[in-house]
Amino acid sequence: MPTEEEASDRAHRAVVDVDDEPRAVLAAYRRRLHVPDLPLSRLAWAGAMSLFGLALVLRLWGLGTIDELIFDETYYVKDGYTLTQEGVEMSWPEEPDAAFEAGDVDSYDPEGAYVVHPPLGKWVIGTGMTLLGADTAWGWRISSAVLGAVAALLLARIGRRLFRSTTAGLIAGLLLAIDGVTLVHSRTSLLDPFLMLFALAAFGALLIDRDRFRERLAVASAQLHTASLAPAPLGVSGGLRPWRLLAGVLLGMACAVKWSGLYFLAVFGIMTVLWDWWARRTAGERGWLLGGLVRDAIPAFFAMVGTALLTYLASWAGWFSSQVGYNRHLAVEKGVATGHGAIDSLISLWLYHVQAYEFHVGLDAEHPYAANPWGWLLQLRPTNFYYRSYEYGEQGCEVAKCASHILSVGNPLIWWLGTLALLVTLAVAVLRRDGRAWAALSGILAGYVPWLMYTERTIFTFYTVAFAPWLMLCLAYVMALVIGGKRSDRERRLAGGLFVGSLLVLIVLVSAFFWPIWTGQVIDLEQWRYRMWLPSWT
């Protein structure tokens, strides 16, 4: 027979249980929808900022040592400069590089230049020259270096949110910070690293949008459940979704760097809608398909595609305001002008794009470093950015022959293990239906798979930088699986942690070994040969 005090205590607990029912229901919906609990972690931020510092040092160290335009810098640096001066890319006289490198940066012609890539990436390069000067290699490359380090910071934070693991996020960020493909691009002014950065940032924005939508859906569903109310015919409203709008802007910026940003826009747009459909179905909405179409998919199209289109057009503002931009009045020249200035400008831009598209699809000229995309993941034919040979006494060479080389080859361990990790991630995605794995593969689908359709075109392995972050996410994901989750026993986690830690140390050492041929250091020719692991690298 319970005492009066025990009876009173039981009654009090019963009241508390009833009062906490809404909280319990909400917790159940949050678990069902995989709503993350990501509290502010000073340790996670400290780790991410440390990686940012490491990445920045690696990218800034000796950035201006090679004071000549290398590889495609010959196009994009000069284009970036004239954009800041004239608002459009300008033509240059024959063999202008030597004069430009010597500081004669204003020797361009008065006519606009024919270019086949949108202007935003070149605007970013030009911004660096505005800050540090166009007569210095630091000015040419500072934008790439700083934003390349930012990408490592972003990936560490994105990996943490995607995998709900600070460890996995920091592993992904470390891999990006020390890999050769991303490092070489960050120390060279090409367009592809900016494409990568904007696509990666958009991916992160969509992850935040996904989590906030699921939180909103969990709260609304719990309230309806507790009140025994039926949801609206089309389900719970998604509300305002500013992070999805931001993703649209960022993907528009990616397209304004290179048209291959369109693949990221398409894949990420489908991905975010599938996330919403899954969430509505999991929350128990009966009309989840129609509701997701009306409330999510259609608004998402306008929020992302519409915003991306406006952002892309805005990137051409300099061309619209110019009278010397190439093909600026093409509508008049083709006899299709309407007499309305704004409409004719858009028609001219469209016709210009048709010309550029025909150039891209018809590009099949032979090039010594052209590479079939089937070999990209294994880095079978990396792109040579710069090579000089020296005799004894030249440029500090202390042996009979030396070499200075910048080879855009990834850390072999990262890319070879990463290729294996892609297969494992795909298997886990299919067999376990793990949404984290599918999300990690999305960037591969957008940045790599489309190139498999263009094997006859002149394309290069350095394009891999665009999807490199997602390869690192897959490798970090598999490493996290090896370590084990929080529910794994202590011995398993210890063994897995020691194995992954040892592997990361080895990867760091390999990066240190390849550092000279990523940064153009003058080294003994024999030492250079030691770093040519495959015959196809030379």
C-alpha positions as CSV (number, residue, x, y, z in Angstrom):
1,M,0.0,0.0,0.0
2,P,1.7,3.3,-1.1
3,T,2.1,6.0,1.4
4,E,0.5,9.4,1.0
5,E,3.8,10.9,0.1
6,E,4.4,8.2,-2.6
7,A,0.9,8.7,-4.0
8,S,1.4,12.4,-4.2
9,D,4.7,11.9,-6.0
10,R,3.1,9.6,-8.5
11,A,0.3,12.1,-9.1
12,H,2.9,14.9,-9.6
13,R,4.8,12.7,-12.2
14,A,1.6,12.0,-14.0
15,V,0.8,15.7,-14.3
16,V,4.4,16.4,-15.6
17,D,4.0,13.6,-18.2
18,V,0.8,15.1,-19.4
19,D,2.3,18.6,-19.5
20,D,5.3,17.3,-21.4
21,E,3.3,15.4,-24.0
22,P,3.7,18.2,-26.7
23,R,7.4,18.2,-26.1
24,A,7.6,14.4,-26.4
25,V,5.6,14.5,-29.6
26,L,7.8,17.2,-31.0
27,A,10.9,15.2,-30.1
28,A,9.4,12.2,-31.9
29,Y,8.8,14.2,-35.1
30,R,12.3,15.7,-34.9
31,R,13.8,12.2,-34.7
32,R,11.7,10.9,-37.5
33,L,12.7,13.9,-39.8
34,H,16.3,13.7,-38.8
35,V,16.3,17.3,-37.6
36,P,19.8,17.9,-36.4
37,D,20.9,19.0,-32.9
38,L,23.9,21.1,-33.8
39,P,24.7,23.2,-30.8
40,L,27.3,25.9,-31.0
41,S,30.7,24.2,-30.5
42,R,33.8,26.3,-29.8
43,L,35.9,23.2,-30.5
44,A,34.3,22.8,-33.9
45,W,34.8,26.4,-34.8
46,A,38.4,26.4,-33.5
47,G,39.2,23.3,-35.7
48,A,37.6,24.9,-38.7
49,M,39.4,28.2,-38.3
50,S,42.7,26.3,-37.8
51,L,42.1,24.6,-41.1
52,F,41.4,28.0,-42.7
53,G,44.7,29.3,-41.3
54,L,46.6,26.3,-42.6
55,A,44.9,26.6,-46.0
56,L,45.7,30.3,-46.2
57,V,49.3,29.9,-45.3
58,L,49.7,27.1,-47.9
59,R,48.1,29.3,-50.6
60,L,49.9,32.6,-49.7
61,W,53.4,31.1,-49.2
62,G,55.6,32.3,-52.1
63,L,52.5,33.2,-54.1
64,G,54.3,35.8,-56.2
65,T,57.6,33.9,-56.7
66,I,56.7,33.0,-60.3
67,D,56.1,36.5,-61.7
68,E,54.9,35.5,-65.1
69,L,51.5,34.5,-66.4
70,I,51.1,30.8,-66.3
71,F,48.8,28.5,-68.3
72,D,45.4,30.2,-68.8
73,E,46.3,33.1,-66.6
74,T,47.3,34.7,-69.9
75,Y,43.6,35.1,-70.7
76,Y,41.8,35.6,-67.3
77,V,44.3,37.9,-65.6
78,K,44.3,40.4,-68.5
79,D,40.5,40.0,-68.9
80,G,40.1,40.7,-65.2
81,Y,42.1,43.8,-65.4
82,T,40.3,45.3,-68.4
83,L,37.0,44.5,-66.8
84,T,37.9,46.7,-63.9
85,Q,39.0,49.5,-66.3
86,E,36.5,49.3,-69.1
87,G,33.7,47.1,-67.8
88,V,34.3,44.5,-70.5
89,E,37.1,42.3,-71.7
90,M,39.3,44.2,-74.2
91,S,41.5,43.0,-77.0
92,W,45.3,43.0,-76.7
93,P,48.1,43.3,-79.3
94,E,50.2,40.4,-80.4
95,E,52.3,38.7,-77.7
96,P,51.2,41.0,-74.8
97,D,52.3,38.9,-71.9
98,A,55.9,40.1,-71.6
99,A,54.8,43.8,-71.5
100,F,52.0,43.0,-69.0
101,E,54.4,41.1,-66.7
102,A,56.8,44.0,-66.9
103,G,54.1,46.4,-65.6
104,D,52.8,47.8,-68.9
105,V,49.2,46.8,-68.0
106,D,47.4,49.5,-70.1
107,S,48.6,48.5,-73.6
108,Y,45.3,46.9,-74.5
109,D,43.5,47.8,-77.7
110,P,40.3,50.0,-77.9
111,E,38.1,47.1,-79.1
112,G,36.3,44.6,-77.0
113,A,37.6,41.0,-77.0
114,Y,35.7,37.8,-78.0
115,V,35.5,35.7,-74.9
116,V,33.6,32.4,-74.4
117,H,33.2,32.4,-70.6
118,P,30.9,34.7,-68.5
119,P,32.6,37.6,-66.7
120,L,32.1,37.0,-63.0
121,G,35.2,34.9,-62.3
122,K,37.3,37.5,-64.1
123,W,35.7,40.2,-62.1
124,V,36.8,38.4,-58.9
125,I,40.4,38.2,-60.3
126,G,40.3,41.9,-61.2
127,T,39.2,42.8,-57.7
128,G,42.4,41.4,-56.4
129,M,44.4,43.5,-58.8
130,T,42.4,46.5,-57.8
131,L,43.5,45.9,-54.2
132,L,47.2,44.9,-54.7
133,G,47.9,46.2,-58.2
134,A,48.0,44.7,-61.7
135,D,51.8,44.9,-61.9
136,T,52.4,42.2,-59.4
137,A,51.8,38.4,-59.3
138,W,50.3,38.9,-55.8
139,G,47.6,41.1,-57.3
140,W,46.9,38.5,-60.1
141,R,46.4,35.6,-57.6
142,I,45.3,37.0,-54.3
143,S,41.6,36.4,-54.9
144,S,42.1,32.8,-55.8
145,A,44.3,32.2,-52.8
146,V,42.0,33.8,-50.2
147,L,38.8,32.2,-51.6
148,G,40.6,28.8,-51.9
149,A,41.2,29.0,-48.2
150,V,37.6,30.0,-47.5
151,A,36.5,26.8,-49.4
152,A,38.4,24.7,-46.8
153,L,36.6,26.5,-44.0
154,L,33.2,26.1,-45.7
155,L,33.8,22.4,-46.3
156,A,34.6,21.8,-42.7
157,R,31.4,23.4,-41.6
158,I,29.3,21.8,-44.3
159,G,30.7,18.3,-43.5
160,R,29.8,18.8,-39.9
161,R,26.2,19.7,-40.7
162,L,25.8,17.0,-43.4
163,F,27.2,14.1,-41.3
164,R,26.4,15.5,-37.8
165,S,30.0,14.9,-37.0
166,T,32.7,17.5,-36.2
167,T,35.3,14.9,-36.9
168,A,34.0,14.1,-40.4
169,G,33.8,17.8,-41.2
170,L,37.3,18.5,-40.1
171,I,38.6,15.6,-42.1
172,A,37.0,16.9,-45.3
173,G,38.3,20.4,-44.6
174,L,41.8,19.1,-44.1
175,L,41.8,17.1,-47.3
176,L,40.7,20.1,-49.3
177,A,43.3,22.3,-47.6
178,I,46.2,20.1,-48.5
179,D,45.2,18.5,-51.8
180,G,47.2,19.3,-54.9
181,V,44.3,20.0,-57.3
182,T,42.7,22.6,-55.0
183,L,46.1,24.0,-53.9
184,V,47.4,24.6,-57.4
185,H,44.2,26.3,-58.5
186,S,44.2,28.5,-55.4
187,R,47.7,29.7,-56.3
188,T,46.7,30.3,-60.0
189,S,44.1,32.6,-61.4
190,L,41.8,30.4,-63.4
191,L,38.0,30.3,-63.3
192,D,37.3,26.8,-62.0
193,P,38.1,27.4,-58.3
194,F,35.5,30.2,-58.2
195,L,32.9,27.8,-59.8
196,M,33.8,25.3,-57.1
197,L,33.5,27.9,-54.3
198,F,30.1,29.2,-55.3
199,A,28.7,25.7,-55.9
200,L,30.0,24.6,-52.5
201,A,28.5,27.6,-50.8
202,A,25.1,27.0,-52.5
203,F,25.3,23.4,-51.3
204,G,25.8,24.6,-47.7
205,A,22.9,27.1,-48.0
206,L,20.6,24.3,-49.2
207,L,21.6,22.1,-46.2
208,I,20.7,24.9,-43.8
209,D,17.4,25.4,-45.7
210,R,16.7,21.7,-45.5
211,D,17.3,21.6,-41.7
212,R,15.2,24.7,-41.1
213,F,12.3,23.4,-43.2
214,R,12.4,20.1,-41.3
215,E,12.4,21.9,-38.0
216,R,9.4,24.0,-39.1
217,L,7.6,20.9,-40.4
218,A,8.3,19.0,-37.1
219,V,6.9,21.8,-35.0
220,A,3.8,22.3,-37.1
221,S,3.1,18.5,-37.3
222,A,3.5,18.1,-33.5
223,Q,1.1,21.0,-32.9
224,L,-1.5,19.4,-35.2
225,H,-1.0,16.0,-33.6
226,T,-1.3,17.3,-30.1
227,A,-4.4,19.3,-30.9
228,S,-5.9,16.3,-32.9
229,L,-6.3,18.6,-36.0
230,A,-5.9,17.5,-39.6
231,P,-3.3,19.3,-41.7
232,A,-4.3,21.6,-44.6
233,P,-5.1,19.7,-47.9
234,L,-1.7,20.7,-49.3
235,G,0.2,20.1,-46.0
236,V,2.2,22.5,-43.8
237,S,3.4,25.7,-45.4
238,G,7.2,25.9,-45.8
239,G,7.2,29.6,-45.0
240,L,9.8,32.0,-46.2
241,R,13.0,30.2,-47.2
242,P,15.8,32.8,-47.5
243,W,18.5,30.2,-47.6
244,R,17.0,28.7,-50.8
245,L,17.0,32.2,-52.3
246,L,20.7,32.6,-51.3
247,A,21.4,29.2,-52.9
248,G,19.8,30.5,-56.1
249,V,22.0,33.6,-56.1
250,L,25.2,31.5,-55.5
251,L,24.3,29.1,-58.2
252,G,23.7,32.0,-60.5
253,M,27.2,33.2,-59.6
254,A,28.5,29.8,-60.4
255,C,26.9,29.9,-63.8
256,A,28.3,33.4,-64.3
257,V,31.8,32.0,-63.8
258,K,31.4,29.0,-66.2
259,W,28.3,27.5,-67.9
260,S,29.0,24.2,-66.2
261,G,27.5,25.8,-63.2
262,L,24.2,24.9,-64.8
263,Y,24.7,21.2,-63.9
264,F,25.0,22.2,-60.2
265,L,21.8,24.3,-60.5
266,A,19.9,21.3,-62.0
267,V,21.2,18.7,-59.6
268,F,20.9,20.8,-56.5
269,G,17.5,22.0,-57.5
270,I,16.2,18.4,-57.9
271,M,17.9,17.4,-54.6
272,T,16.3,20.1,-52.5
273,V,12.8,19.3,-53.9
274,L,13.4,15.6,-53.2
275,W,14.4,16.5,-49.6
276,D,11.1,18.3,-49.2
277,W,9.0,15.5,-50.6
278,W,10.8,13.0,-48.3
279,A,10.2,15.2,-45.3
280,R,6.5,15.6,-46.0
281,R,6.0,11.9,-46.6
282,T,7.9,11.0,-43.4
283,A,5.9,13.5,-41.4
284,G,2.8,11.6,-42.4
285,E,1.2,14.1,-44.8
286,R,-1.3,12.2,-47.0
287,G,-1.0,14.6,-49.9
288,W,2.7,14.9,-49.7
289,L,3.3,14.5,-53.5
290,L,0.8,17.2,-54.5
291,G,1.6,19.4,-51.5
292,G,5.3,19.1,-52.2
293,L,4.8,20.1,-55.8
294,V,2.6,23.1,-55.1
295,R,4.2,24.3,-51.8
296,D,7.9,23.4,-52.5
297,A,8.8,22.4,-56.0
298,I,7.2,25.2,-58.0
299,P,8.3,27.9,-55.5
300,A,11.8,26.3,-55.5
301,F,12.0,26.6,-59.3
302,F,11.3,30.4,-59.2
303,A,13.5,30.9,-56.1
304,M,16.5,29.1,-57.5
305,V,16.2,29.1,-61.3
306,G,14.7,32.6,-61.5
307,T,17.1,34.1,-59.0
308,A,20.0,32.4,-60.7
309,L,18.9,33.8,-64.1
310,L,18.7,37.3,-62.7
311,T,22.1,37.0,-61.0
312,Y,23.6,35.7,-64.2
313,L,22.3,38.6,-66.2
314,A,23.5,41.0,-63.5
315,S,27.0,39.7,-64.0
316,W,26.9,41.1,-67.5
317,A,26.1,44.6,-66.3
318,G,29.5,45.9,-67.6
319,W,28.7,44.5,-71.0
320,F,25.2,46.0,-71.1
321,S,26.5,49.5,-70.1
322,S,29.4,49.4,-72.6
323,Q,29.4,50.4,-76.2
324,V,32.7,48.6,-77.1
325,G,31.8,45.1,-75.7
326,Y,32.2,42.3,-78.2
327,N,29.0,41.6,-80.1
328,R,27.3,44.4,-78.1
329,H,25.1,45.4,-81.1
330,L,24.9,42.0,-82.7
331,A,21.1,42.2,-83.0
332,V,21.4,45.2,-85.3
333,E,24.2,43.5,-87.3
334,K,22.0,40.4,-87.8
335,G,19.0,42.4,-88.7
336,V,16.8,41.2,-85.9
337,A,16.7,44.4,-83.8
338,T,13.3,45.5,-82.5
339,G,14.2,49.2,-81.9
340,H,13.8,48.8,-78.1
341,G,17.2,49.2,-76.5
342,A,16.8,46.7,-73.6
343,I,15.2,44.0,-75.7
344,D,17.9,44.4,-78.4
345,S,20.6,44.1,-75.8
346,L,19.1,40.8,-74.6
347,I,18.8,39.5,-78.1
348,S,22.5,40.5,-78.8
349,L,23.5,38.7,-75.6
350,W,21.6,35.6,-76.6
351,L,23.2,35.6,-80.1
352,Y,26.6,36.0,-78.5
353,H,25.9,33.0,-76.3
354,V,24.9,30.9,-79.3
355,Q,28.3,31.7,-80.8
356,A,30.1,30.8,-77.6
357,Y,28.1,27.5,-77.3
358,E,29.1,26.5,-80.8
359,F,32.7,27.2,-80.0
360,H,32.5,25.0,-76.9
361,V,30.8,22.0,-78.5
362,G,33.1,22.2,-81.5
363,L,36.3,22.3,-79.5
364,D,38.2,19.2,-80.5
365,A,41.7,20.6,-81.3
366,E,44.6,18.4,-80.1
367,H,46.3,19.4,-76.9
368,P,49.2,17.6,-75.2
369,Y,47.4,17.7,-71.8
370,A,43.9,16.9,-73.0
371,A,42.5,14.1,-70.8
372,N,39.7,11.6,-71.1
373,P,37.3,12.2,-68.2
374,W,37.2,8.4,-67.4
375,G,40.7,8.9,-66.1
376,W,40.2,12.1,-64.1
377,L,39.4,10.5,-60.7
378,L,42.7,8.5,-60.8
379,Q,44.6,11.6,-62.0
380,L,46.0,9.6,-64.9
381,R,46.8,12.7,-67.1
382,P,47.1,15.8,-64.9
383,T,47.5,19.2,-66.5
384,N,50.9,20.9,-66.7
385,F,50.5,24.6,-65.7
386,Y,54.2,25.6,-65.8
387,Y,57.6,24.0,-66.4
388,R,61.1,25.5,-66.6
389,S,64.5,23.7,-66.7
390,Y,67.7,25.3,-65.3
391,E,71.4,24.6,-65.5
392,Y,73.8,24.9,-62.6
393,G,73.9,28.4,-61.1
394,E,70.6,29.5,-62.7
395,Q,67.7,30.5,-60.3
396,G,69.6,29.0,-57.4
397,C,70.2,25.6,-59.0
398,E,73.1,23.9,-57.2
399,V,73.3,20.7,-59.3
400,A,73.9,20.0,-63.0
401,K,70.2,20.3,-63.9
402,C,67.1,21.5,-62.0
403,A,63.4,21.8,-62.8
404,S,60.6,24.2,-61.7
405,H,57.2,22.6,-62.2
406,I,53.6,23.4,-61.4
407,L,51.6,20.2,-62.1
408,S,47.9,20.2,-61.3
409,V,47.9,16.7,-59.9
410,G,46.0,15.7,-56.8
411,N,47.5,14.0,-53.8
412,P,47.4,10.5,-55.1
413,L,46.3,9.0,-51.8
414,I,43.3,11.4,-51.6
415,W,42.2,10.8,-55.2
416,W,42.9,7.0,-55.3
417,L,41.3,6.4,-52.0
418,G,38.6,8.9,-52.8
419,T,37.7,7.0,-55.9
420,L,37.3,3.9,-53.8
421,A,35.3,5.9,-51.3
422,L,32.9,7.0,-54.0
423,L,32.1,3.4,-54.7
424,V,31.6,2.7,-51.0
425,T,29.4,5.8,-50.6
426,L,27.3,4.8,-53.6
427,A,26.8,1.3,-52.1
428,V,25.8,2.7,-48.7
429,A,23.5,5.1,-50.4
430,V,21.7,2.3,-52.3
431,L,21.7,-0.4,-49.7
432,R,21.1,1.6,-46.5
433,R,19.2,4.4,-48.2
434,D,21.4,6.9,-46.4
435,G,20.5,10.4,-47.4
436,R,23.9,11.7,-46.2
437,A,25.6,9.5,-48.8
438,W,23.3,10.7,-51.6
439,A,24.0,14.3,-50.7
440,A,27.7,13.7,-50.7
441,L,27.4,12.2,-54.2
442,S,25.4,15.1,-55.6
443,G,28.4,17.2,-56.3
444,I,30.0,14.3,-58.2
445,L,26.9,13.9,-60.2
446,A,26.8,17.6,-61.1
447,G,30.5,18.3,-61.5
448,Y,31.9,15.1,-63.0
449,V,29.3,12.8,-64.6
450,P,28.2,15.3,-67.4
451,W,31.7,15.4,-68.7
452,L,31.5,11.7,-69.5
453,M,29.2,12.7,-72.4
454,Y,32.0,14.9,-73.9
455,T,34.9,12.5,-74.3
456,E,35.5,13.7,-77.9
457,R,36.0,17.3,-76.8
458,T,39.3,18.9,-75.7
459,I,38.9,18.8,-71.9
460,F,41.3,18.6,-69.1
461,T,41.8,16.9,-65.7
462,F,42.1,20.3,-63.9
463,Y,38.3,20.6,-64.3
464,T,38.1,18.2,-61.3
465,V,38.6,21.0,-58.9
466,A,34.9,21.9,-59.4
467,F,33.7,18.6,-57.7
468,A,36.8,18.0,-55.5
469,P,34.9,19.0,-52.3
470,W,32.4,16.3,-52.8
471,L,35.1,13.7,-53.4
472,M,36.6,14.8,-50.0
473,L,33.2,14.5,-48.4
474,C,32.8,11.0,-49.6
475,L,36.3,10.1,-48.3
476,A,35.6,11.7,-45.0
477,Y,32.2,9.9,-44.8
478,V,33.9,6.5,-45.3
479,M,36.6,7.3,-42.8
480,A,33.9,8.2,-40.3
481,L,32.2,4.9,-40.9
482,V,35.6,3.2,-40.2
483,I,35.9,5.0,-36.9
484,G,32.3,4.1,-36.0
485,G,29.5,6.0,-34.5
486,K,28.8,7.1,-30.9
487,R,27.1,3.8,-30.2
488,S,30.1,1.7,-31.3
489,D,32.1,0.1,-28.6
490,R,35.2,1.8,-27.3
491,E,37.6,-0.7,-28.7
492,R,36.1,-0.4,-32.2
493,R,36.3,3.4,-32.1
494,L,39.9,3.3,-30.8
495,A,41.0,0.9,-33.5
496,G,39.2,2.8,-36.2
497,G,40.4,6.2,-35.0
498,L,44.1,5.0,-34.9
499,F,43.7,3.6,-38.4
500,V,42.2,6.8,-39.8
501,G,44.6,9.0,-37.9
502,S,47.5,7.1,-39.3
503,L,46.1,7.3,-42.8
504,L,45.7,11.1,-42.5
505,V,49.3,11.5,-41.3
506,L,50.4,9.5,-44.4
507,I,48.3,11.7,-46.6
508,V,49.8,14.9,-45.1
509,L,53.3,13.5,-45.6
510,V,52.5,12.7,-49.3
511,S,51.3,16.3,-49.7
512,A,54.5,17.6,-48.2
513,F,56.4,15.4,-50.7
514,F,54.5,16.8,-53.7
515,W,54.7,20.4,-52.4
516,P,57.6,21.4,-54.7
517,I,55.8,20.4,-57.9
518,W,52.6,22.2,-56.8
519,T,54.4,25.5,-56.1
520,G,57.1,25.7,-58.8
521,Q,60.1,25.3,-56.5
522,V,63.5,24.8,-58.2
523,I,64.6,21.3,-57.4
524,D,67.1,18.8,-58.5
525,L,66.0,17.1,-61.7
526,E,66.4,13.7,-60.0
527,Q,64.2,14.8,-57.2
528,W,61.6,15.9,-59.8
529,R,61.7,12.4,-61.3
530,Y,60.9,10.9,-58.0
531,R,57.6,12.8,-58.0
532,M,56.6,11.6,-61.4
533,W,54.8,8.5,-60.2
534,L,53.2,7.7,-63.5
535,P,54.7,8.0,-67.0
536,S,51.6,9.9,-68.1
537,W,52.5,12.7,-65.6
538,T,55.4,13.9,-67.8
